[in-house]
Amino acid sequence: MTSEPGRSVADCAMKCEPPHMQYCSAFAFVPESKLCLLTEAQNADFASVAPSGLVYRKSIDSDKKLVVIDGKKFQVIQHRSKGELSFARGWTQHEDGFGDETDFWIGEQS
């Protein structure tokens, strides 16, 4: 488990994403100390270090590009980790979607 300065839950969520942290499985924001706690462990226990903070756990279903955080499902629309794919494209390409499993824009879902 690592800790880094953070301003909010959203800030910690961003730190729990590539390229900042390649394999982040869960995070917690501790408002009293303004810290983000980040871990790669699937079932990490935050109770001793973040008794007052909510823990956000994520799991990814790569087929549907869904992310589950704190029991809530989110559709991933854009993902960048390598940074090699250019997102400077026309509207039609964004509507259709483009990319691979690492860097992508999902496009319209049928």
Number of C-alpha atoms within 10 A of each C-alpha: 13 10 14 12 15 20 14 15 21 11 14 25 20 13 21 24 16 15 13 11 14 12 14 21 21 26 28 26 28 23 16 9 11 15 21 26 24 26 22 16 13 12 10 15 13 19 11 7 11 19 11 14 18 16 22 19 21 20 16 15 9 9 7 9 15 17 18 15 18 13 11 11 13 12 11 14 13 16 18 19 15 10 11 9 14 10 16 8 9 8 9 9 13 16 13 12 17 16 15 12 11 14 18 20 19 19 15 10 7 3
